[in-house]
C-alpha cells in the first residue's frame, strides 16, 4: 500500500431506528458478518442453532435478524433457517438488521498523485459515477453522520463535503483545517452531530470541530469550525506525535500516535492517546507493542460485539517483520491485550486489514516482490488463503457485512487494468470479471446507504 503522508410494531421500529442511529454515529463501520451469531468470521450451522435458541428464549441479535431481507426487529425460526441455508451455500447472501450499505464511495488519485477525484459505485450493479479533478491530490474518504466527507491531506488541508446523491457529485462545502500551517489532516470522527475531531499529522494539537459548520447554510466562511485544540505533543520526543487514525468508544476517543521522531533512524513503539469526549481532556494513553501504527485509512477498527479496538501497522524496519502486525486493545481498561499476528507470521509488512470476526481477518501484505490480499487465521497466526498477489499496488480494502471484500487495485505502470475488485469471503472467489472502473485510479473507499 502507498500512503503519501454505525405496541409491538412500534417497539420493532424503535429498535431498528436505534440500531441505524448508532451505526450512523459510529466512528468506523460495525464489524460483523450477517448470520455470524458466534462472531468468529464464518457463517456455519452452529450460527443457525444459536439463532434458533435466541428465537426460542426471546433474545435479540441483529446479526441473526435476516428475514425479511434486512430484518424486522425480531428473531424467528425463519431467520435461523435462512442462516442454515447460507451455511451450506457459499453463494447465499444475508442482509441483517442495521446494514444499509448500498454504495461504495471512492476517492481516486492519478498514478503520480497529480490529480484526484471522487466516484460512487452501486454495490449490487457496479454502475459507476465519477467526477475527476474535484478534490485534493492526496485525499481520503469518510462517511460520517450521513455525509460523504473528503479529507484533503498535505498541501490542501481541508474537509470537503460531496453530495453523492446528485449525478454530478457536486461539492456542498469545503472548510480549511490548516490551522495556520500545512497541517496534513488524516482522520475525521464525528461522535455526535455537534462535535467532531480531526487529527493533524503535521502538528501537535488535535482539533475539536463543530460539524454543523459543514452545512452550507451555516457560517459560509467556516470561521466557527474549529472550536478547541487538544495538545498531544507531550507523547513524542520531538513534540510532533504523528497522530493518525481514531475511534470513539463509550465516551472516549482513541487516537493512534506513530511517534516517528527522527524517522527512520529513531522512533518509539506506538501509543493510543485517550481523550474524554465530554470534557475534551487527555485522560491517559495505551502503550502498544507494535511500531508505526498507521495501517488502514478507515479509522481505528472497533468490533462492537467483542468490544475491542484493533490497531495495525507495518512497523518501521522492512527487514524486521516483528515490529508490526495487529494488536488488540481493551477500551474499558485502556490496556493492550497483546499482538494477534506479526509481519513475521504473515511473511511481510501489513499495510491494511479488515476484521471479519474473532478468528478471521483479511490483510494487504507486502514483501520484497509482491503485494498480496490474504485471508488471516487469527487463531493459528498464519495466512490461510491468498486471494491475489501481484506487483500492482493495493491501497485499500474494505469489507461489507454481507461478506464482500472490496479491493482498491492500482496499476504500477505495467499496463494492467486498474479499478475495484470484489471477492466473496464465503469461498474467497472473485465476483468481478474485470476491475470496476472508477474514472481515475481508486485510492480509498467507504460504504454508504
TORKOLDO-825966 format. One record per residue: x negated, y negated, z negated of N, C-alpha, C, O, CB in turn. Coordinates in steps of 0.05 Angstrom, whole numbers, plus 5000, padded with zeros to 4 digits. Atoms other than C-alpha are relative to their C-alpha. Glycine has a CB too. Layout:
XYZXYZXYZXYZXYZ
...
***
This chain:
498350245000500050005000498249755000496249744986501950004976
501550255000497549305015501649794984504049764987499649895029
498750205016499048754965498449745001496649714984500450094972
501550254999496548054986500749844975503149794971500749835027
499250095027496247724915502749834998503549754977497849834989
498149875004545549424745503350034984504650234987498650124996
498849754992594450314580498050175015495950035018502649955018
502249834990590050904615498949885026496549875030501050285005
501050114975589750574684498349764994496249735006502449925018
501650235007587349924654497450074986495349944991501649814982
502449915014582350284610497950105020495650045017500750224980
501949904979579350634671498949775015496549765021501450205018
500950234985579049984708497949844984495949754995502349825008
501950155017575649634649497350154999495250024998501249974972
502549845001570550204645498349965025495949915024500650294996
501450034974568750144719498949725003496749685012501850075023
500950284999568349384715497649964982495749834989502349804993
502250035019563949434654497450125011495350005008500650134974
502349874987559249914690498849825022496449775023500750275011
500950174978558949454750498649754990496649675001502449925017
501350245011557348844707497350064989495449914994501849884978
502649935012551749204670498050055022495749975020500250254983
501849964978548749424736499349745014497049715022501250205020
500650254986549348734767498149834985496549694997502649855004
501850165016545648424709497550144991495850034978501549904975
502449855007540448964701497649895016497949805038500350305005
502450124988533348744717498950175023497650065041497849964980
500949824979531949344761502150215004503850254986497250124995
497949824995536149884793500350224978498350304967499650145027
499649785018539350404748498850255013499350305037503050044994
501449774988535251034758501450254992500950374970497050014991
498549765005539951614762500750125027501049985047502649954983
499249864975541752134815502850104996503350254977498050245007
497249935003549152214825500350314999499250455016501749895023
499649715004551252904800498050134981498450354972499950145026
502149895017544952994759500649944971499449754959497249895008
499150055027548153034690497950074979498049974957502550154994
502249935019541953334657497749805003495949804986499050285005
502050214997537652754684497250105006495349955001499949854975
502749904994531853184708499149935028496849985035499950304996
500750074973532052934780500950195021500250165045497049975002
499049794981535553534812503050044995503950024972498450274997
497249935003542853694825500250305002499750425023501849865022
500049715002543854414803502650094988504349934979497650104983
497549885011549354894780500349924970502549894960500050305003
499950085028547454714708501249724996502549674976497250014987
498850275002549553994722503050025002504549884988498949825022
497149964998556454234744501150114974503350034966500650205023
499149895025557054634680500149794978502049784962498250234991
500150225019555054034638502449815005503649714986497349845002
497750184993560253604675502650134992504449994981500049945030
497549865008565654134663500449994970502649954960500050295010
499950015029564054164589500849724991502549694972497350084987
499350275007564453404585502949945006504349814991498249805015
497250044993571153414621501950134979504050024973500650115028
498349855019573953924571500249854973502349834961498950284995
500050135026571853534509500649705001500949574980497350044986
499350284996573352854538497749804999498149564996501949924979
502350184998566352574543499949875027501349965046497350164995
500250134974564352104599497149955007495549864990501649735000
502750054990558052064641500449915029501450065046498150264999
499450114974558251614702498650165022499550155045499149715002
501349844980553352074738501750235010501450325032497350114989
498249774993558652624737502649915012504250075022500550174976
497550114991564352164757499849965031499349735040500849744985
500550014971564152324832502550035017502350005041498050225007
497549964985571452444851502149814990502449784965501050294999
500550014971574552104887497349875005496049774987502249845014
502750094993568351874924499449734987500649524994499849975030
500650255014565351354877501249994972500849804958500949775015
499049985028569051574814502649844995503349665010498049914982
497550135007575551364780500149944970502249884959502450175007
500150065028573251264708500750234981501150184957501949784994
499549775016574651964683498750255011498050265035503150054997
501249754991571752664686502250225000503650264980497650084982
498149784997575953254711498550245012496250225020502449925018
501249764989574653954735499149965029497250085038501950244998
500750064972574553684807497249885003495949925022502149835012
502650125000568353274790497850224998495850225013499649804978
501949785004564753894766499850185025497650265032500850174976
500049844976566854284828498449865023496949995037502950065010
501450154979564153734874497050024995495450045013500949715001
502949985006557453754837499050285006496750315016499549944970
500949724994557154514844499650035030497750165039502150204990
500349984971558254444919497549875009496149975027502549875014
502550144993552653944923497550164992495550155006499949724987
502349845009548154404884499350235019497050315021500650124972
500649784981548854954936499749915028499150075046502350214998
500350104973548654504996498249755000498949554988502849935013
501950225001542754055008501049755015499949535012497350085012
499050224984546853625055502549864988503549674999500850095028
497750125014552553465006499149744986497149744971501250194979
500750265011552252724986502149924979504549914985499749785022
498250085021555252504920499749704994497549594993499450164974
499950285008557351784904501349994972503650084969501649835021
498950005027558351674829500849724992500249525005498050124981
499150265010561351114787497749814996495549894987501650054974
502150215004557450464785498249975024496749775025498450074977
501750034976554050584852501549865022503549975032499050285009
498650154979555950064903498049915021498449705034501449764988
502150074980549750054948501050055028501650285036497450154995
499149984972551849915020497949915019497950005043502549845004
501950124982545949535048497250014988496850014964500849715006
502850045007538449525047499349725009499749655032498150225012
501050274994535648815044497050015000495750104980501149784980
502949964996528548775070498649745005499549575021499550195024
501850224992523048255070498050125020496950345016498649874975
501849904979518748325132497549825002497649594992501450025027
502450164997511748085149498450115024498250355027498250004974
501649924978507448095211497650154990496950154967499149755017
502349845007501348545213497949844985496649944966498850125026
502050175012496847965194501249804980499849614972498449855021
498550185018502047615150500049715009500049524994498850014972
499950274989502147025197502949905002503349665005498850005028
497250085000509847025196501650214985500650444981501149965029
498449815016515447355157503049945005503749735015499349994970
497150034996522947455158501650174980500650264960500850075028
498149855016528947805129501750185017502350105040501849814983
498349814985533048405152502050134981501550164957498350225014
497949865016539548735128500850245016501550225040502449814995
499449754987540949465145502350144986502250174961497550195001
497949855011547349845135499050284992497850425009502450035020
501249755009545550455093501050255015499550435020500550044970
498949774986550250935129499550005030498750215040503050014995
500250004971549950705201497249925010496549965033502049815012
502650104994542950395200500149775020498149695032498250225012
499950244984545549805240498649774986498749744961503049925006
501950205011540849215231500649725010501249685033497250085006
500150284993541048465230497449894989496549964967502549844988
502450125011534748055223499749715009500849625028497550165008
500650284994532147355222497049964995496050024974501749804982
502950025002524847205236499149724993500549534998498750095026
501250265005520346645212501549834980501249584982499749865025
498350165017525046425157499149994971500349854955502850105002
500949995028521246585093497049975000495749975021500950274986
502950025003514246515066498550245011499650465012499249964971
501449794987508846925099499450244983499050464993497449905011
500449785019507847355037502349994980502149864959497249984985
497650025016514747455007501150284994500850475009502149845014
498749765009518447994969502949944994503749714990498650124975
497150035002525848114959501150114974500250324964501450145024
498649915024530248174897503049975004503949795019499149854975
497150045001537748284888500749954971500550144954501650255011
499550085027539747914825502649854998503149665012497749834989
497450145005546647704799501649955025502749735028499449744985
498450034976549847824866498849835022500149755041502649894994
501450164980544647434905497550145010496250284996499349734988
502549914988539147624953498049774997498349565009500250085030
501950215005533147224928497350095010496250305002499949944969
502749954990526647194965498049854982498449614976499749905030
502150125015520447064923497749945019496350125028499050184976
502250084983515646674967497549964983497549794966500849745017
502349995018508846804937497949805008498549585016498850285000
502350184999501946494943500249815024500649905047497550155000
499950204979501845854983502749885005502949665017498950115025
497250104995509445774985501449954973502749744969501650205016
499250055028511345864911502949904997503449694986498249794988
497250085002518945854915501850244998501150465003500849835025
497849815000525446224904501949915022502749685022501450024972
498350074976529746254967502450195001502050435004498350015026
497649844999536946494966500950035029501249835043502249874982
499149944972539246835031502950104998503550274982498250215013
497249904998546646935049500050245018500150215043501949785010
500149754984546547665071502750085011502950285025498850224984
497349934991554047665084500549875027502449955042502149914981
499650134974553347205145498050125020495850195014499549694997
501649874979550747465211497349875004495350015010501650015025
502550154994545446925218498150014977495849924979500649725006
501749985024542647065148498849734992496449704990497750205004
501050275006542146325131498949974972499650124954502149795005
501050075027538246025073502149844986503149644997497449855002
498050155016543145795019498649784985499649554984501450194980
501450205015538045434977497250104994496750344992501449934973
502849935007530545424962499049804979499349564982498249995026
501050165022527345174898497150074994496450314994501750034975
502849965006520045084882499650114972500950024953498449755004
500949925027516845464824496949974999495650134985500850304995
502950045000509845204838499049894973496849954964499249805022
500650125026509944824771497449845001495949824982499650224979
502350184997504644354799497550125009495449985011499649874974
502449884990499644854825500850245017503250315019498150094977
499549774984499045464871500650244982498850404976497650065020
499349835022502845894821500250305008499850474990502549924988
499849724990503746534864502050164984501250354970497350134998
498049855015510346784834500250295010499950355033502849875003
500049714994511047544831502650144995503350345008497950134985
497649855007517647744799502149814989501449594978499450224980
497750165010524547474781501850194985502650404996501449865023
498049855016529147744726502149804990501449594979498650154977
497850175009535947444711501750174980503650304989501849905024
498549845020538447764646502949914997504650064988498749994973
497350115002544647314648500449805022498449715034500649884972
499650204980547946824695498949734993498749555010503049965005
501050265009544946254654497050004993496049794986501649904977
502850005007537846484642498550205018499450415025499650084971
501749834984532146774683497149954994496449764980500549955030
502950025005524646884682498550055027499450215044499150214979
501749974976519246824736497150034991496149874975500349755019
502849965006512247104730498349845020498949845044499250305000
501850154984506646664756497250134999495950124978499849704991
502549855000500547064777497649814997495549894986499750165026
502250195001496246444783499749844975497949674973500249825023
500050175024497746144715500250164975500250414975502249815002
499949885026498246284641502850004988503350134968498149874982
497450045013505546094629502250135016502550095040500549714996
497649884989511746504643502249785001502749644981501050244983
497950204997517446064670502750114991503450344996500249915029
497249955007524346054639501649825018501249585018500649964969
498550164981529445824691503050024994503950204980499450095028
497150005000536745644696501050095028500949935047501249724992
499349914973539346074754502449865012502949895036500650304999
497750144989545545644761499049785020500549705037501649874978
501150204982540945144796499750115028499449965047497349904989
500249884973540345644854502549985016502550045040499250294997
497550064985547545474872499649745015498749545004502449984980
500550244984547244974929501649754991500949534998500750055029
498350235009552744544897498949884974499949674965502850104996
501050095026548644454833497149905004495450045013500150224979
502750115001542543994828498550065026496650225026498550124976
501349954974540543974902497049985000495650125015501149825020
502950035001533443754884498650204982496250204980499349724991
501049785017532544344836498449894976496750034965498250185016
501550115022529943874782500450154973498650164957500749714996
499549865025533244284727499550305000500350444982502849954992
500449714998530944974750498350104977499150294963498750075026
501949915021525045044701500849864974500749624972497049945008
499150125026527544954630498050054978498149914957502650134993
501949945022521745244589497750165012497950275033501450154977
502449854992514845554594499050164975498950054953497849825011
501049835022512146134551497150075006496550205026501850264997
502949964996504646154544499150284993499550374971498449794983
501049735003501646844554496950015003495850225005501350195019
502950024994494446604563498350154979496150234985499249725001
501549875021492146904496499650305005497950424992501349954974
500249714995493047604524497650075018497150315022502550105012
502249944982487047544571497649824994497949594986500849965030
502550145008479847334560499649755016498549555005497650195005
500450244984479946834617502349814999502349615013499450075029
497750175003486646534597502150045022504249925021499149725000
498149944978490046794661500650304998499050465007498849935028
499449725005493547454643500850165024501250415022502150024979
499249864976495347624715502750144996503050385000497950215008
497449895005502647714698501450085026501149955046501849794985
498949894976506548134747502950074998504649905002498450255008
497249914999512948554740501349994973499949974952500150285011
498550035025518448514688502450184999503350295020500949714996
497449885004524548854659501149904974499649864955499850325001
498750095024529648624608501650244988503250365002501949765005
498749775013532049154558500849914972499149844955498150254999
498950045027536549034497498949754987497949764964499350244983
500850265012534748304487497049955000496149754988501049994973
502950044999527348394500499150005030500150165046498550224984
501250014973523448204563497250124999495650034983500049715011
502749874999517448644580498649905026499849925047500250315000
501550114978512148324625497450145003495850154984499649694995
502649864996506448724655497849805005498149605020500250205023
502450174998499548404649497750175011497050374998499349874973
502249854988493848644694497449954986495750124984499749935029
502450075015488448274654497450065016495850215007499950144973
502349954981483348254711498049774999497349665020501050035028
502150215002478347734685497550115013496650335009499649914971
502449944984472147724730500350265016498450415020497650034981
499549774983475448254773498250005025497849795036503050015009
499549735010472948754796497950104981497950334974500250195023
502249905017466848774751500750034971499750214957497649815002
499249995028470148644684503049984998504249815010498649774984
497250015004477148794662500750154975499050284963501550115025
499049855023481349084606502450175007503750115028500749804977
497549854995486849604602502449825000502449614988500450224980
497750164998493649334619501649974974501150124955501850105021
498250055022498849064570502749935010503149865033498949784981
497450114996506148914567500549794978500449854954502350224999
499150205019507848254534503050034995504550095014499349715010
497149965007514548274497501149744990500049624972500350224979
498850265006519047664493502850044990504350195002499949815024
497250005009525447574452501549815018501049575018500249914969
498650164981530347324504502049814987503049635000501450175020
498250195014534746974452498549754991499749544989501350144976
501650225010529046534427497849925019496549715016498850064973
502250054981524146574485497349984986495649814993500549755017
502650005014518446724437498750285004500150485006500449944970
501549754999513047254442500250154974499450044953497049955008
499749855025514447804391498250234998498350384979502950094997
502049785001508948294408499050085027499549945047501350244986
501049894975505648704461499750304998499750414976497249875007
500349714998504749424484497350055013496849965035502350145016
502649934989497649684494500450245019501550445012498050074978
499849794980497150104557497350155002495250044996500849895027
502549854994492150654574499049945028496649915033500650304997
500850044972492250524649499149715004499949534990502350065020
501050264993488649934680501549905025502550075041497049995004
498950124976491349454733502850105006503350225027498250075023
497249904995498849604726501549815019503049645010501550014973
498650174981501349294790501750165020503050035036498149835014
498649854979504349864830503049934999504249894978499750304995
497150064995511349714857500449715002499149544989501750124978
499150284996514549074880502949984993504449845006499449905029
497249975007521149234846500749924972503049964963500950285005
499650035029520349014774499150264986498950464999502949934994
500649765015518449494719502350205001504650125001499349934971
498049794998522150154724501250074973499750144954498950255014
498749925025527250284669502150215006503850185023501449754987
498149784998531150934661502149954979501549974955498750284997
497950065019537850764629500950234983502050194962502449895015
499149765015539151484607497850104981498450174958500750225019
502249935019532251654578499349764983497949804962497650095016
500650245014531750934554497049974996495949934974501350004972
502950035000524450884573499249825024500649825045498650285002
501250174979520250394615497750165011496150284997499149724989
502249874987515450674666498349805014499249635030501150215021
502050194990509150294684498050155017497250375009498649844977
501949854983504550484741498049825013498349575013501550165021
502050154985498450274779497750175010497550405001498949784982
502249844989492350504818497549994983495650144989499349895028
502550045014487250294766498349805014499249675033498650274996
501850214989481249874783497950125019497550015041498649864978
502249894984475750314810500950235018502150425008497750104981
499049804981477150714873498850274995500050485002499349915028
501349745004472151254852500750124972499750334965497049975002
499149905026475451334783503150025001504549834997499149814977
497249964997482351634792501450044973503950064972500550255017
498749965026483551704717500949744987502249744967498050144982
499350265012484450954704502749895009503449675001497849805006
497450074991491150924739502050234996501250444987500049915029
498049795002497651324741502749894992503349654997499150214981
497450085010504551294709500050044970499450254960502350175014
499949995029505351124636502849934990504249775003498049794988
497350045010511751144594499949844974498249894957501450274996
499950185024513650614542502850014988504850015002499349715009
497550015015518950634489500749714993499349594977499950184974
499450285005522349954489501049944971500949724962502149905019
499150045028525350064419497649974981497649794964501850234991
502450015018518650204384497949815011496049744996498950284997
502050174986514749764434497350134999495350004993499949734986
502549854999509450304440500050185024502050285034499750164974
500449804978506550734496500450284989499650344967497349965013
499849725007508451464494498250175017498550425018502950095003
502149864986502651654539500349995030502349905041500150294991
500249994971500651754611501250265011500450485002497149975010
498749764989505052234651498350145021497950385020502749935012
501849894979500552324711497849795005498349555002501550075026
502250184992493852024732499550025030500650205043497450064984
500849974972490951894800498550265006498750375028498349765008
501549744996486552504790502050235003501550415019498250064975
497949804997492952924782501149995028501950205040502249974979
498750044975495552634847498150015024498950025047501449735000
502049994978489052644887499549745014498649735036500850205020
500450264988488851894900501249784982502349844961501249995028
499050235015490751204876503049975005503949985028498549745007
497150034998498251094862500649705004500049534988501450104975
499450284994500750454895503049934998503749695000499149945027
497150055004508350524886501350264992500350474998501449885026
498649765007513251004856502949944993503649714986498650154976
497250015009520651134843500550244982499450464987502049995024
499349785018523451554787502650135008504649995012500249894971
497549854993528552094805501250124976503750174976499450225021
499049885024529252384735497750064981495449994987501650255006
502149955020525452634675497950195010495650194999501350124975
501949814990521953174715498949945028497350095038501250275000
500550044972521252854783499749715008501249544998502250135017
500450274990518652234818498950025029498150245037498049834982
501350024973516252014887498049774999498649564986502149965023
502050215001510051604899498649965027498750135044498050064979
501850064978505551274950497250034990496349884972500549715012
502749945009498551554942498149965022498550055045499950304989
502050064980492451324979497350134992496450114969499649705004
502749905004485851694986498249875021499049675033499850315001
501950124981479751545030500950015029499949865045497450134997
499449964971483151775094502949955007503649925030499350285008
497150014993490751715088501649884978500849874954501050285006
497950095019496851405055502250215002503050295024501149725007
498149785000501951925034502449934982502149804961498750264991
497750005018509051945006500350284990500650475005502649905015
500049735011509352524958502150024978502949834966497250064987
498349935023514152864910498250084977496350234981502050235007
501749955023511252884840501550164979503750094971499049734987
498949845022512753424789498849894974496449934968499350315003
501050135024512253054723499450204978498050134959502049804991
500549805020512153694683497250135004495750164985502150225000
502649884994506254014718497849805007495549885011500350205023
501850214994502953344732498650055027496150055029497949974978
501149934974502053514805501849925023504149855019499450305001
498550054976504253374876501450265008500150475012498249905023
498549754993509753874894500750005030501350225040502550024984
499450004971511053644966499049745012499249534999503150035004
500850244985508153165017502049955022502450115040497150035012
497950074981513652815056498849905026499749965048501949804989
501450104976508952445103497249914991496849834969501649775014
502850095005501552285108498849905026499050035047498350244989
501050134976498251815157498149784993498049694970502349905017
501650245004493351255166501749755000500849534993497949985022
498250235000499450795173500449904972500250054953502750085013
499650135026500750305117502850044990504750015006499349715002
497449975013506450435069500249804977498749824958500550304990
500150225019508349815030502150024978501949884958500449755015
498049995021514550014990501750265004502150345027501949765001
498049794999519050604973502249944980501649834958498750284994
497750045018526050564942501950245002502050365024501549735006
498349765000531051104922502849924993503349784973499050204979
497250045006538651064925500950214980499750424978501750005026
498949805019542751404872501550235014502250435001501949864980
498949784985545751824927497950185012498550365028501849895023
502149814993538952144939498649945026497550135038501150265001
501550074976536051764998497549844992497749644978501749845020
502550145004528751554996499349835024498949945046497750204993
500650184978527350945039497149914999496149834977501849754999
502950054998520150815062499549775019500349785042498550265008
500950224983517350165089497550085013495350095001499749734983
502249884984512850425144498949795019500249705037501150255016
501350224985507949915173497750125017496250295008498949784981
502249914983503350035232497449874992497449654981500649955029
502750115006495849925224498549925025496149885024498450204984
501350084975494549725295499650235019498650195042497449864995
500549764983494350435323502250045020502050215038499750244982
497949984979500750335362502450164993504250195010498950115024
497649855007505750765324502349814994501949574989499450174975
497650175003512850505317500549954970500950144955502450135013
499550065028513950145251503049994994504650015012498849734992
497250025008520450095212500550144973498750204959501850125021
499249865024524250425156500550305006502050365024502549874987
499649714998524051185148501650094976501050004953497350155003
498249925021529351535107499950304996500050455016502949915005
500249725006528752205072502250084980503049914963497250074988
498049895019533952635035498550164979497350374986502250175015
501749875019530852854969501150274991499750424977499749824976
499049735007535453464961498350215013498050435003502950025008
501749804986530953815012497549875012496050005026501650155021
502350164990525753265028499949995031497849955042497550124990
499950024971528053265101500349715009501549554995502350175012
499750274990527552635143502649975015503350135032497649925018
497450064987534152325165499849825024501749805039501949884980
500450184977531251835215498350135021496050215017498649744990
501549884977529252105283497749815008495549915015501950055024
502150204996525351455294500449794978502649764968500249885029
499750205020523950895245502049795007502349715031497349874995
498050214995529450375237498649745002497249654984502150004976
501450254996527049725266501249784982503649774977500349925029
499250235017527249105221499149735013498949534998498850034972
500950244987525048595273497049974999495750005019501449764988
502949995005518148505244499450244982501250404977499049734987
500849765016514349005201501349984972501149774959497050024997
498750005027518149195136497849974979495750094981501750254995
502050045021514548975073501150104973500050284961499249714998
498749915024519149045012503050025005504149905023499449814976
497149974997526449265004501350044974500150124954500650245019
498349945022532049304955502850075011503350055034500249754981
497349924991539249554957502049814988501749714966500650294991
498050205008545449124952502850115007503050295024499649735014
497349914993553049214953500749915029503049975038502049874980
***
